[in-house]
Each structure stands twice: as C-alpha cells, then as structure tokens.
Amino acid sequence: MRPHARLSFHLLSRTRDPAPLTVDLVLDEAVMRRIVGGPKMMSAQLRHLAELPHNVRVQVLPAVRTRAVARAREQGAI
C-alpha cells in the first residue's frame, strides 16, 4: 500500500464518528502465506488485522479463486 493510501486507510479506520465509513480489505491468500520479517513480525501483522475496528472487514481471497481470475483474464473473459 502506498504511503498516502496507508494514511487514508488509517484515518478512515480509526475515526470516532458514530456512523463511520465501512472499509472492505480483501487480501490474496498468498499475502497471508508469504513470510516477511520472521515469525514475530508475521504474528504482529496478523494481530493488527484481527484488532482492526468493527468498520473494517477483512476478507481473504482463496488462492484457488485467484488462479481462476488470472486464467479468466488471460482468456479475455474479464
């Protein structure tokens, strides 16, 4: 995520507004499996995702779907 996108996401997700915007965060399964910085770093990153406020919905796109989407793009279906 680019720095300005990170800042915008942080501001949207941490608002005290009683009716905050809803943020949908969709991650590719490969992102969840890619080891970055070792076990402690990975644990901290997953904990951060789990502790996001209620207006942020985190979804993981299964790898099977990701490959299907890539195949459809190659075939010009999308």
Secondary structure, DSSP 8 states (H G I E B T S, - for coil): --HHHHHHHHHHHT---SS---EEEEEEHHHHHS--SHHHHHHHHHHHHHTS-TTEEEEEE-HHHHHHHHHHHHTT--
